[in-house]
Amino acid sequence: MPVKHDLYADLSVTKEELAKLKSGDAKLNALVDHYDELDADIVSAEQAGDASDDELKKLKEKRLQAKDSIASHLNTAS
């Protein structure tokens, strides 16, 4: 069964910490929203079973790039 990817574990932050950071940072908020959309697309495609392996791989690569953008933003904001 497909499940959402755990962004908080990857970034080593709690949900509450990220929410606090997002509230004061419009760019971070947009980056996380984009990540969440990609993650939801992946979960939906996996559940439906109608996406090819190549399509899923591309979506997962986009999600990884989105996560890297969030991590980079957090590092520069620190």
PyMOL Python script that loads the backbone (N, CA, C, O; Angstrom):
from pymol import cmd

cmd.read_pdbstr("""\
ATOM      1  N   MET A   1       0.841  -1.181   0.000  1.00  0.00           N
ATOM      2  CA  MET A   1       0.000   0.000   0.000  1.00  0.00           C
ATOM      3  C   MET A   1       0.890   1.250   0.000  1.00  0.00           C
ATOM      4  O   MET A   1       1.757   1.386   0.864  1.00  0.00           O
ATOM      5  N   PRO A   2       0.690   2.150  -0.946  1.00  0.00           N
ATOM      6  CA  PRO A   2       1.494   3.387  -1.013  1.00  0.00           C
ATOM      7  C   PRO A   2       1.242   4.294   0.184  1.00  0.00           C
ATOM      8  O   PRO A   2       0.113   4.422   0.657  1.00  0.00           O
ATOM      9  N   VAL A   3       2.301   4.913   0.659  1.00  0.00           N
ATOM     10  CA  VAL A   3       2.180   5.846   1.779  1.00  0.00           C
ATOM     11  C   VAL A   3       2.938   7.124   1.457  1.00  0.00           C
ATOM     12  O   VAL A   3       3.855   7.130   0.635  1.00  0.00           O
ATOM     13  N   LYS A   4       2.535   8.217   2.125  1.00  0.00           N
ATOM     14  CA  LYS A   4       3.228   9.483   1.955  1.00  0.00           C
ATOM     15  C   LYS A   4       4.668   9.358   2.421  1.00  0.00           C
ATOM     16  O   LYS A   4       4.964   8.629   3.368  1.00  0.00           O
ATOM     17  N   HIS A   5       5.549  10.067   1.756  1.00  0.00           N
ATOM     18  CA  HIS A   5       6.958  10.091   2.129  1.00  0.00           C
ATOM     19  C   HIS A   5       7.128  10.970   3.369  1.00  0.00           C
ATOM     20  O   HIS A   5       6.469  12.003   3.490  1.00  0.00           O
ATOM     21  N   ASP A   6       7.996  10.571   4.278  1.00  0.00           N
ATOM     22  CA  ASP A   6       8.174  11.306   5.534  1.00  0.00           C
ATOM     23  C   ASP A   6       9.208  12.414   5.374  1.00  0.00           C
ATOM     24  O   ASP A   6      10.397  12.207   5.619  1.00  0.00           O
ATOM     25  N   LEU A   7       8.751  13.579   4.965  1.00  0.00           N
ATOM     26  CA  LEU A   7       9.616  14.740   4.762  1.00  0.00           C
ATOM     27  C   LEU A   7      10.290  15.161   6.058  1.00  0.00           C
ATOM     28  O   LEU A   7      11.459  15.546   6.053  1.00  0.00           O
ATOM     29  N   TYR A   8       9.567  15.090   7.157  1.00  0.00           N
ATOM     30  CA  TYR A   8      10.103  15.550   8.438  1.00  0.00           C
ATOM     31  C   TYR A   8      11.313  14.724   8.867  1.00  0.00           C
ATOM     32  O   TYR A   8      12.296  15.278   9.361  1.00  0.00           O
ATOM     33  N   ALA A   9      11.253  13.430   8.688  1.00  0.00           N
ATOM     34  CA  ALA A   9      12.389  12.569   9.034  1.00  0.00           C
ATOM     35  C   ALA A   9      13.583  12.886   8.146  1.00  0.00           C
ATOM     36  O   ALA A   9      14.718  12.933   8.621  1.00  0.00           O
ATOM     37  N   ASP A  10      13.334  13.105   6.858  1.00  0.00           N
ATOM     38  CA  ASP A  10      14.428  13.417   5.927  1.00  0.00           C
ATOM     39  C   ASP A  10      15.116  14.729   6.276  1.00  0.00           C
ATOM     40  O   ASP A  10      16.326  14.870   6.097  1.00  0.00           O
ATOM     41  N   LEU A  11      14.340  15.689   6.774  1.00  0.00           N
ATOM     42  CA  LEU A  11      14.899  17.005   7.103  1.00  0.00           C
ATOM     43  C   LEU A  11      15.348  17.109   8.562  1.00  0.00           C
ATOM     44  O   LEU A  11      15.915  18.121   8.974  1.00  0.00           O
ATOM     45  N   SER A  12      15.092  16.066   9.329  1.00  0.00           N
ATOM     46  CA  SER A  12      15.424  16.042  10.759  1.00  0.00           C
ATOM     47  C   SER A  12      14.771  17.195  11.525  1.00  0.00           C
ATOM     48  O   SER A  12      15.398  17.838  12.366  1.00  0.00           O
ATOM     49  N   VAL A  13      13.497  17.436  11.212  1.00  0.00           N
ATOM     50  CA  VAL A  13      12.704  18.430  11.934  1.00  0.00           C
ATOM     51  C   VAL A  13      11.359  17.804  12.291  1.00  0.00           C
ATOM     52  O   VAL A  13      10.920  16.842  11.662  1.00  0.00           O
ATOM     53  N   THR A  14      10.724  18.360  13.299  1.00  0.00           N
ATOM     54  CA  THR A  14       9.380  17.887  13.643  1.00  0.00           C
ATOM     55  C   THR A  14       8.361  18.640  12.784  1.00  0.00           C
ATOM     56  O   THR A  14       8.670  19.666  12.177  1.00  0.00           O
ATOM     57  N   LYS A  15       7.177  18.118  12.754  1.00  0.00           N
ATOM     58  CA  LYS A  15       6.098  18.770  12.018  1.00  0.00           C
ATOM     59  C   LYS A  15       5.862  20.174  12.568  1.00  0.00           C
ATOM     60  O   LYS A  15       5.627  21.117  11.812  1.00  0.00           O
ATOM     61  N   GLU A  16       5.927  20.299  13.882  1.00  0.00           N
ATOM     62  CA  GLU A  16       5.701  21.586  14.530  1.00  0.00           C
ATOM     63  C   GLU A  16       6.805  22.584  14.186  1.00  0.00           C
ATOM     64  O   GLU A  16       6.528  23.756  13.928  1.00  0.00           O
ATOM     65  N   GLU A  17       8.054  22.119  14.183  1.00  0.00           N
ATOM     66  CA  GLU A  17       9.178  23.003  13.844  1.00  0.00           C
ATOM     67  C   GLU A  17       9.045  23.528  12.420  1.00  0.00           C
ATOM     68  O   GLU A  17       9.239  24.716  12.165  1.00  0.00           O
ATOM     69  N   LEU A  18       8.710  22.630  11.492  1.00  0.00           N
ATOM     70  CA  LEU A  18       8.576  23.049  10.099  1.00  0.00           C
ATOM     71  C   LEU A  18       7.396  24.007   9.941  1.00  0.00           C
ATOM     72  O   LEU A  18       7.484  24.980   9.191  1.00  0.00           O
ATOM     73  N   ALA A  19       6.305  23.741  10.635  1.00  0.00           N
ATOM     74  CA  ALA A  19       5.138  24.635  10.565  1.00  0.00           C
ATOM     75  C   ALA A  19       5.511  26.035  11.059  1.00  0.00           C
ATOM     76  O   ALA A  19       5.097  27.034  10.471  1.00  0.00           O
ATOM     77  N   LYS A  20       6.283  26.103  12.126  1.00  0.00           N
ATOM     78  CA  LYS A  20       6.711  27.402  12.662  1.00  0.00           C
ATOM     79  C   LYS A  20       7.599  28.125  11.658  1.00  0.00           C
ATOM     80  O   LYS A  20       7.442  29.327  11.443  1.00  0.00           O
ATOM     81  N   LEU A  21       8.530  27.402  11.044  1.00  0.00           N
ATOM     82  CA  LEU A  21       9.416  28.006  10.041  1.00  0.00           C
ATOM     83  C   LEU A  21       8.631  28.483   8.817  1.00  0.00           C
ATOM     84  O   LEU A  21       8.901  29.556   8.278  1.00  0.00           O
ATOM     85  N   LYS A  22       7.661  27.679   8.384  1.00  0.00           N
ATOM     86  CA  LYS A  22       6.849  28.036   7.220  1.00  0.00           C
ATOM     87  C   LYS A  22       6.019  29.285   7.464  1.00  0.00           C
ATOM     88  O   LYS A  22       5.800  30.078   6.548  1.00  0.00           O
ATOM     89  N   SER A  23       5.555  29.463   8.700  1.00  0.00           N
ATOM     90  CA  SER A  23       4.659  30.579   8.985  1.00  0.00           C
ATOM     91  C   SER A  23       5.333  31.925   8.768  1.00  0.00           C
ATOM     92  O   SER A  23       4.658  32.910   8.469  1.00  0.00           O
ATOM     93  N   GLY A  24       6.642  31.985   8.913  1.00  0.00           N
ATOM     94  CA  GLY A  24       7.347  33.245   8.730  1.00  0.00           C
ATOM     95  C   GLY A  24       8.132  33.331   7.438  1.00  0.00           C
ATOM     96  O   GLY A  24       8.916  34.263   7.253  1.00  0.00           O
ATOM     97  N   ASP A  25       7.937  32.373   6.537  1.00  0.00           N
ATOM     98  CA  ASP A  25       8.761  32.313   5.328  1.00  0.00           C
ATOM     99  C   ASP A  25       7.900  31.866   4.142  1.00  0.00           C
ATOM    100  O   ASP A  25       7.636  30.676   3.969  1.00  0.00           O
ATOM    101  N   ALA A  26       7.471  32.823   3.341  1.00  0.00           N
ATOM    102  CA  ALA A  26       6.584  32.524   2.206  1.00  0.00           C
ATOM    103  C   ALA A  26       7.236  31.580   1.196  1.00  0.00           C
ATOM    104  O   ALA A  26       6.568  30.709   0.639  1.00  0.00           O
ATOM    105  N   LYS A  27       8.535  31.750   0.959  1.00  0.00           N
ATOM    106  CA  LYS A  27       9.219  30.876  -0.015  1.00  0.00           C
ATOM    107  C   LYS A  27       9.243  29.441   0.501  1.00  0.00           C
ATOM    108  O   LYS A  27       8.952  28.511  -0.251  1.00  0.00           O
ATOM    109  N   LEU A  28       9.585  29.251   1.771  1.00  0.00           N
ATOM    110  CA  LEU A  28       9.598  27.903   2.345  1.00  0.00           C
ATOM    111  C   LEU A  28       8.205  27.300   2.282  1.00  0.00           C
ATOM    112  O   LEU A  28       8.055  26.119   1.971  1.00  0.00           O
ATOM    113  N   ASN A  29       7.201  28.086   2.569  1.00  0.00           N
ATOM    114  CA  ASN A  29       5.822  27.615   2.501  1.00  0.00           C
ATOM    115  C   ASN A  29       5.495  27.117   1.092  1.00  0.00           C
ATOM    116  O   ASN A  29       4.887  26.058   0.935  1.00  0.00           O
ATOM    117  N   ALA A  30       5.894  27.869   0.074  1.00  0.00           N
ATOM    118  CA  ALA A  30       5.642  27.472  -1.313  1.00  0.00           C
ATOM    119  C   ALA A  30       6.414  26.207  -1.671  1.00  0.00           C
ATOM    120  O   ALA A  30       5.884  25.330  -2.354  1.00  0.00           O
ATOM    121  N   LEU A  31       7.660  26.105  -1.214  1.00  0.00           N
ATOM    122  CA  LEU A  31       8.467  24.917  -1.500  1.00  0.00           C
ATOM    123  C   LEU A  31       7.844  23.662  -0.889  1.00  0.00           C
ATOM    124  O   LEU A  31       7.787  22.614  -1.533  1.00  0.00           O
ATOM    125  N   VAL A  32       7.382  23.776   0.349  1.00  0.00           N
ATOM    126  CA  VAL A  32       6.768  22.629   1.018  1.00  0.00           C
ATOM    127  C   VAL A  32       5.435  22.279   0.355  1.00  0.00           C
ATOM    128  O   VAL A  32       5.118  21.100   0.203  1.00  0.00           O
ATOM    129  N   ASP A  33       4.663  23.271  -0.037  1.00  0.00           N
ATOM    130  CA  ASP A  33       3.399  23.006  -0.741  1.00  0.00           C
ATOM    131  C   ASP A  33       3.661  22.256  -2.043  1.00  0.00           C
ATOM    132  O   ASP A  33       2.940  21.315  -2.374  1.00  0.00           O
ATOM    133  N   HIS A  34       4.684  22.668  -2.779  1.00  0.00           N
ATOM    134  CA  HIS A  34       5.049  21.996  -4.030  1.00  0.00           C
ATOM    135  C   HIS A  34       5.462  20.553  -3.752  1.00  0.00           C
ATOM    136  O   HIS A  34       5.053  19.642  -4.472  1.00  0.00           O
ATOM    137  N   TYR A  35       6.262  20.341  -2.725  1.00  0.00           N
ATOM    138  CA  TYR A  35       6.683  18.991  -2.343  1.00  0.00           C
ATOM    139  C   TYR A  35       5.461  18.134  -2.021  1.00  0.00           C
ATOM    140  O   TYR A  35       5.355  16.995  -2.477  1.00  0.00           O
ATOM    141  N   ASP A  36       4.538  18.690  -1.229  1.00  0.00           N
ATOM    142  CA  ASP A  36       3.335  17.945  -0.836  1.00  0.00           C
ATOM    143  C   ASP A  36       2.490  17.561  -2.051  1.00  0.00           C
ATOM    144  O   ASP A  36       1.924  16.468  -2.093  1.00  0.00           O
ATOM    145  N   GLU A  37       2.402  18.453  -3.035  1.00  0.00           N
ATOM    146  CA  GLU A  37       1.655  18.154  -4.259  1.00  0.00           C
ATOM    147  C   GLU A  37       2.303  16.996  -5.012  1.00  0.00           C
ATOM    148  O   GLU A  37       1.614  16.081  -5.463  1.00  0.00           O
ATOM    149  N   LEU A  38       3.624  17.038  -5.148  1.00  0.00           N
ATOM    150  CA  LEU A  38       4.332  15.958  -5.831  1.00  0.00           C
ATOM    151  C   LEU A  38       4.160  14.638  -5.096  1.00  0.00           C
ATOM    152  O   LEU A  38       3.945  13.598  -5.718  1.00  0.00           O
ATOM    153  N   ASP A  39       4.257  14.680  -3.768  1.00  0.00           N
ATOM    154  CA  ASP A  39       4.111  13.470  -2.976  1.00  0.00           C
ATOM    155  C   ASP A  39       2.707  12.887  -3.145  1.00  0.00           C
ATOM    156  O   ASP A  39       2.546  11.674  -3.276  1.00  0.00           O
ATOM    157  N   ALA A  40       1.700  13.750  -3.140  1.00  0.00           N
ATOM    158  CA  ALA A  40       0.318  13.296  -3.329  1.00  0.00           C
ATOM    159  C   ALA A  40       0.133  12.690  -4.724  1.00  0.00           C
ATOM    160  O   ALA A  40      -0.580  11.698  -4.873  1.00  0.00           O
ATOM    161  N   ASP A  41       0.766  13.275  -5.743  1.00  0.00           N
ATOM    162  CA  ASP A  41       0.689  12.737  -7.098  1.00  0.00           C
ATOM    163  C   ASP A  41       1.288  11.333  -7.158  1.00  0.00           C
ATOM    164  O   ASP A  41       0.753  10.449  -7.828  1.00  0.00           O
ATOM    165  N   ILE A  42       2.396  11.136  -6.454  1.00  0.00           N
ATOM    166  CA  ILE A  42       3.057   9.824  -6.448  1.00  0.00           C
ATOM    167  C   ILE A  42       2.180   8.789  -5.754  1.00  0.00           C
ATOM    168  O   ILE A  42       1.989   7.688  -6.271  1.00  0.00           O
ATOM    169  N   VAL A  43       1.650   9.136  -4.594  1.00  0.00           N
ATOM    170  CA  VAL A  43       0.793   8.212  -3.856  1.00  0.00           C
ATOM    171  C   VAL A  43      -0.431   7.855  -4.696  1.00  0.00           C
ATOM    172  O   VAL A  43      -0.827   6.691  -4.761  1.00  0.00           O
ATOM    173  N   SER A  44      -1.023   8.848  -5.332  1.00  0.00           N
ATOM    174  CA  SER A  44      -2.199   8.611  -6.173  1.00  0.00           C
ATOM    175  C   SER A  44      -1.873   7.700  -7.350  1.00  0.00           C
ATOM    176  O   SER A  44      -2.630   6.781  -7.662  1.00  0.00           O
ATOM    177  N   ALA A  45      -0.739   7.961  -8.004  1.00  0.00           N
ATOM    178  CA  ALA A  45      -0.336   7.142  -9.153  1.00  0.00           C
ATOM    179  C   ALA A  45      -0.049   5.707  -8.726  1.00  0.00           C
ATOM    180  O   ALA A  45      -0.386   4.763  -9.440  1.00  0.00           O
ATOM    181  N   GLU A  46       0.573   5.546  -7.564  1.00  0.00           N
ATOM    182  CA  GLU A  46       0.868   4.192  -7.078  1.00  0.00           C
ATOM    183  C   GLU A  46      -0.410   3.452  -6.710  1.00  0.00           C
ATOM    184  O   GLU A  46      -0.526   2.251  -6.957  1.00  0.00           O
ATOM    185  N   GLN A  47      -1.364   4.157  -6.126  1.00  0.00           N
ATOM    186  CA  GLN A  47      -2.631   3.518  -5.745  1.00  0.00           C
ATOM    187  C   GLN A  47      -3.430   3.117  -6.983  1.00  0.00           C
ATOM    188  O   GLN A  47      -4.012   2.034  -7.031  1.00  0.00           O
ATOM    189  N   ALA A  48      -3.454   3.988  -7.973  1.00  0.00           N
ATOM    190  CA  ALA A  48      -4.227   3.723  -9.187  1.00  0.00           C
ATOM    191  C   ALA A  48      -3.569   2.626 -10.017  1.00  0.00           C
ATOM    192  O   ALA A  48      -4.246   1.871 -10.715  1.00  0.00           O
ATOM    193  N   GLY A  49      -2.245   2.548  -9.934  1.00  0.00           N
ATOM    194  CA  GLY A  49      -1.526   1.529 -10.691  1.00  0.00           C
ATOM    195  C   GLY A  49      -1.501   1.782 -12.182  1.00  0.00           C
ATOM    196  O   GLY A  49      -1.214   0.873 -12.961  1.00  0.00           O
ATOM    197  N   ASP A  50      -1.802   3.023 -12.597  1.00  0.00           N
ATOM    198  CA  ASP A  50      -1.863   3.311 -14.027  1.00  0.00           C
ATOM    199  C   ASP A  50      -0.634   4.048 -14.558  1.00  0.00           C
ATOM    200  O   ASP A  50      -0.570   4.373 -15.743  1.00  0.00           O
ATOM    201  N   ALA A  51       0.328   4.310 -13.696  1.00  0.00           N
ATOM    202  CA  ALA A  51       1.541   5.006 -14.132  1.00  0.00           C
ATOM    203  C   ALA A  51       2.625   3.980 -14.436  1.00  0.00           C
ATOM    204  O   ALA A  51       2.765   2.973 -13.742  1.00  0.00           O
ATOM    205  N   SER A  52       3.379   4.257 -15.478  1.00  0.00           N
ATOM    206  CA  SER A  52       4.489   3.363 -15.814  1.00  0.00           C
ATOM    207  C   SER A  52       5.612   3.556 -14.811  1.00  0.00           C
ATOM    208  O   SER A  52       5.649   4.544 -14.077  1.00  0.00           O
ATOM    209  N   ASP A  53       6.520   2.605 -14.791  1.00  0.00           N
ATOM    210  CA  ASP A  53       7.680   2.719 -13.898  1.00  0.00           C
ATOM    211  C   ASP A  53       8.484   3.975 -14.213  1.00  0.00           C
ATOM    212  O   ASP A  53       9.000   4.635 -13.312  1.00  0.00           O
ATOM    213  N   ASP A  54       8.584   4.295 -15.494  1.00  0.00           N
ATOM    214  CA  ASP A  54       9.342   5.481 -15.901  1.00  0.00           C
ATOM    215  C   ASP A  54       8.661   6.764 -15.420  1.00  0.00           C
ATOM    216  O   ASP A  54       9.331   7.694 -14.973  1.00  0.00           O
ATOM    217  N   GLU A  55       7.337   6.813 -15.513  1.00  0.00           N
ATOM    218  CA  GLU A  55       6.598   7.984 -15.036  1.00  0.00           C
ATOM    219  C   GLU A  55       6.761   8.151 -13.522  1.00  0.00           C
ATOM    220  O   GLU A  55       6.963   9.261 -13.030  1.00  0.00           O
ATOM    221  N   LEU A  56       6.670   7.040 -12.794  1.00  0.00           N
ATOM    222  CA  LEU A  56       6.856   7.102 -11.342  1.00  0.00           C
ATOM    223  C   LEU A  56       8.274   7.542 -10.984  1.00  0.00           C
ATOM    224  O   LEU A  56       8.472   8.320 -10.051  1.00  0.00           O
ATOM    225  N   LYS A  57       9.247   7.044 -11.726  1.00  0.00           N
ATOM    226  CA  LYS A  57      10.636   7.419 -11.470  1.00  0.00           C
ATOM    227  C   LYS A  57      10.820   8.926 -11.665  1.00  0.00           C
ATOM    228  O   LYS A  57      11.494   9.576 -10.866  1.00  0.00           O
ATOM    229  N   LYS A  58      10.226   9.479 -12.716  1.00  0.00           N
ATOM    230  CA  LYS A  58      10.340  10.919 -12.976  1.00  0.00           C
ATOM    231  C   LYS A  58       9.667  11.733 -11.869  1.00  0.00           C
ATOM    232  O   LYS A  58      10.201  12.750 -11.427  1.00  0.00           O
ATOM    233  N   LEU A  59       8.500  11.281 -11.427  1.00  0.00           N
ATOM    234  CA  LEU A  59       7.813  11.974 -10.331  1.00  0.00           C
ATOM    235  C   LEU A  59       8.648  11.935  -9.051  1.00  0.00           C
ATOM    236  O   LEU A  59       8.743  12.929  -8.331  1.00  0.00           O
ATOM    237  N   LYS A  60       9.244  10.786  -8.780  1.00  0.00           N
ATOM    238  CA  LYS A  60      10.059  10.653  -7.571  1.00  0.00           C
ATOM    239  C   LYS A  60      11.323  11.501  -7.660  1.00  0.00           C
ATOM    240  O   LYS A  60      11.790  12.026  -6.649  1.00  0.00           O
ATOM    241  N   GLU A  61      11.873  11.639  -8.855  1.00  0.00           N
ATOM    242  CA  GLU A  61      13.037  12.511  -9.033  1.00  0.00           C
ATOM    243  C   GLU A  61      12.655  13.970  -8.789  1.00  0.00           C
ATOM    244  O   GLU A  61      13.418  14.723  -8.183  1.00  0.00           O
ATOM    245  N   LYS A  62      11.475  14.366  -9.262  1.00  0.00           N
ATOM    246  CA  LYS A  62      10.992  15.736  -9.017  1.00  0.00           C
ATOM    247  C   LYS A  62      10.779  15.969  -7.531  1.00  0.00           C
ATOM    248  O   LYS A  62      11.098  17.036  -7.007  1.00  0.00           O
ATOM    249  N   ARG A  63      10.231  14.951  -6.848  1.00  0.00           N
ATOM    250  CA  ARG A  63      10.015  15.076  -5.407  1.00  0.00           C
ATOM    251  C   ARG A  63      11.354  15.212  -4.678  1.00  0.00           C
ATOM    252  O   ARG A  63      11.470  16.002  -3.741  1.00  0.00           O
ATOM    253  N   LEU A  64      12.350  14.459  -5.098  1.00  0.00           N
ATOM    254  CA  LEU A  64      13.678  14.546  -4.497  1.00  0.00           C
ATOM    255  C   LEU A  64      14.276  15.933  -4.712  1.00  0.00           C
ATOM    256  O   LEU A  64      14.879  16.499  -3.799  1.00  0.00           O
ATOM    257  N   GLN A  65      14.113  16.478  -5.910  1.00  0.00           N
ATOM    258  CA  GLN A  65      14.606  17.831  -6.188  1.00  0.00           C
ATOM    259  C   GLN A  65      13.887  18.853  -5.310  1.00  0.00           C
ATOM    260  O   GLN A  65      14.504  19.797  -4.817  1.00  0.00           O
ATOM    261  N   ALA A  66      12.584  18.661  -5.116  1.00  0.00           N
ATOM    262  CA  ALA A  66      11.809  19.570  -4.267  1.00  0.00           C
ATOM    263  C   ALA A  66      12.307  19.486  -2.823  1.00  0.00           C
ATOM    264  O   ALA A  66      12.441  20.509  -2.151  1.00  0.00           O
ATOM    265  N   LYS A  67      12.581  18.266  -2.345  1.00  0.00           N
ATOM    266  CA  LYS A  67      13.098  18.102  -0.981  1.00  0.00           C
ATOM    267  C   LYS A  67      14.468  18.753  -0.853  1.00  0.00           C
ATOM    268  O   LYS A  67      14.754  19.399   0.155  1.00  0.00           O
ATOM    269  N   ASP A  68      15.311  18.592  -1.858  1.00  0.00           N
ATOM    270  CA  ASP A  68      16.634  19.214  -1.836  1.00  0.00           C
ATOM    271  C   ASP A  68      16.529  20.740  -1.808  1.00  0.00           C
ATOM    272  O   ASP A  68      17.328  21.408  -1.151  1.00  0.00           O
ATOM    273  N   SER A  69      15.556  21.281  -2.509  1.00  0.00           N
ATOM    274  CA  SER A  69      15.334  22.729  -2.499  1.00  0.00           C
ATOM    275  C   SER A  69      14.921  23.199  -1.103  1.00  0.00           C
ATOM    276  O   SER A  69      15.361  24.251  -0.641  1.00  0.00           O
ATOM    277  N   ILE A  70      14.082  22.421  -0.445  1.00  0.00           N
ATOM    278  CA  ILE A  70      13.659  22.767   0.921  1.00  0.00           C
ATOM    279  C   ILE A  70      14.862  22.720   1.859  1.00  0.00           C
ATOM    280  O   ILE A  70      15.073  23.640   2.649  1.00  0.00           O
ATOM    281  N   ALA A  71      15.653  21.646   1.773  1.00  0.00           N
ATOM    282  CA  ALA A  71      16.818  21.501   2.641  1.00  0.00           C
ATOM    283  C   ALA A  71      17.815  22.643   2.420  1.00  0.00           C
ATOM    284  O   ALA A  71      18.368  23.195   3.370  1.00  0.00           O
ATOM    285  N   SER A  72      18.027  22.977   1.168  1.00  0.00           N
ATOM    286  CA  SER A  72      18.946  24.079   0.842  1.00  0.00           C
ATOM    287  C   SER A  72      18.430  25.396   1.409  1.00  0.00           C
ATOM    288  O   SER A  72      19.193  26.184   1.968  1.00  0.00           O
ATOM    289  N   HIS A  73      17.136  25.624   1.260  1.00  0.00           N
ATOM    290  CA  HIS A  73      16.532  26.854   1.781  1.00  0.00           C
ATOM    291  C   HIS A  73      16.663  26.933   3.308  1.00  0.00           C
ATOM    292  O   HIS A  73      16.965  27.988   3.865  1.00  0.00           O
ATOM    293  N   LEU A  74      16.430  25.800   3.964  1.00  0.00           N
ATOM    294  CA  LEU A  74      16.553  25.765   5.423  1.00  0.00           C
ATOM    295  C   LEU A  74      17.985  26.030   5.857  1.00  0.00           C
ATOM    296  O   LEU A  74      18.213  26.703   6.862  1.00  0.00           O
ATOM    297  N   ASN A  75      18.945  25.513   5.115  1.00  0.00           N
ATOM    298  CA  ASN A  75      20.358  25.716   5.463  1.00  0.00           C
ATOM    299  C   ASN A  75      20.785  27.164   5.279  1.00  0.00           C
ATOM    300  O   ASN A  75      21.581  27.674   6.068  1.00  0.00           O
ATOM    301  N   THR A  76      20.274  27.832   4.257  1.00  0.00           N
ATOM    302  CA  THR A  76      20.643  29.234   4.031  1.00  0.00           C
ATOM    303  C   THR A  76      19.906  30.165   4.985  1.00  0.00           C
ATOM    304  O   THR A  76      20.379  31.263   5.282  1.00  0.00           O
ATOM    305  N   ALA A  77      18.737  29.719   5.466  1.00  0.00           N
ATOM    306  CA  ALA A  77      17.950  30.545   6.383  1.00  0.00           C
ATOM    307  C   ALA A  77      18.467  30.445   7.826  1.00  0.00           C
ATOM    308  O   ALA A  77      18.143  31.282   8.668  1.00  0.00           O
ATOM    309  N   SER A  78      19.261  29.427   8.095  1.00  0.00           N
ATOM    310  CA  SER A  78      19.757  29.220   9.468  1.00  0.00           C
ATOM    311  C   SER A  78      20.820  30.210   9.853  1.00  0.00           C
ATOM    312  O   SER A  78      21.332  30.163  10.972  1.00  0.00           O
TER     313      SER A  78
END
""", "prot")
cmd.dss("prot")
cmd.show_as("cartoon", "prot")
cmd.util.cbc("prot")
cmd.orient("prot")
